[in-house]
Amino acid sequence: MLQLEKINFQYNNTINAVSKTQYDVHLALYEGYVNKINEIWTELNTAPEREKANATYSKYRGLKKGETYALNGVILHELYFDNLGGSNNTPSGAALTLINHFFGSYENWKEDFIACGKAARGWAVLAYDQRSKSLVNILCDSHDEGNVWNAYPLVIMDVYEHAYFVDYQNKKADYIDKFMSDINWDAVNRRAQKLAAR
């Protein structure tokens, strides 16, 4: 049966955007998504009630809607924790080359990404859209709302209140500014290099 194991992310002294308390609270939420997707998959494997599937209401519909929400919650959080902190917080490498190519400059991208984060209720994602063959900043109000199919994520910023409220209360813009100087560009460049290899 399909099941996920959580990644054992650990707070360390390279993370400056959030405190250990904030990080640990956020990590517990991520672990909850891992537990929920496993619970949903177990239910889909054992008692999905497919014969009663209905677009207005059915157990199967609820499980399938929950599946995309929980699974995206897992994936987005894993990408977020992976690109937070690190020893290289200076834009560089393949990622910077792509950003400069598609946005004209790092500063242009940064300005747009910050605006995307301020406007989003859930996530701001820099991704390579394979249809337009370009980098785009994507605004997601929810784990399963705003996603662009077949887009490849490079930088992920969680802007749900749970990501920053312990440290920043309602000062979302302060959190975003701090996040921007705490991006792990080594992680982003690993993603960019995988993209280039495709």
BELQUIGI-V765653 format. One record per run of one state. SS is the DSSP state (helix for helix, strand for strand, loop for the rest). FROM is the first residue (numbers start at 1). LEN is the number of residues. If there is no record, write none. Layout:
((SS & FROM & LEN) (SS & FROM & LEN))
//
This chain:
((loop & 1 & 19) (helix & 20 & 27) (loop & 47 & 3) (helix & 50 & 3) (loop & 53 & 6) (helix & 59 & 24) (loop & 83 & 1) (strand & 84 & 1) (loop & 85 & 8) (helix & 93 & 11) (loop & 104 & 2) (helix & 106 & 14) (loop & 120 & 3) (strand & 123 & 7) (loop & 130 & 4) (strand & 134 & 7) (loop & 141 & 1) (strand & 142 & 1) (loop & 143 & 2) (strand & 145 & 1) (loop & 146 & 5) (strand & 151 & 8) (loop & 159 & 2) (helix & 161 & 3) (loop & 164 & 1) (helix & 165 & 4) (loop & 169 & 3) (helix & 172 & 9) (loop & 181 & 2) (strand & 183 & 1) (loop & 184 & 1) (helix & 185 & 13) (loop & 198 & 1))
//
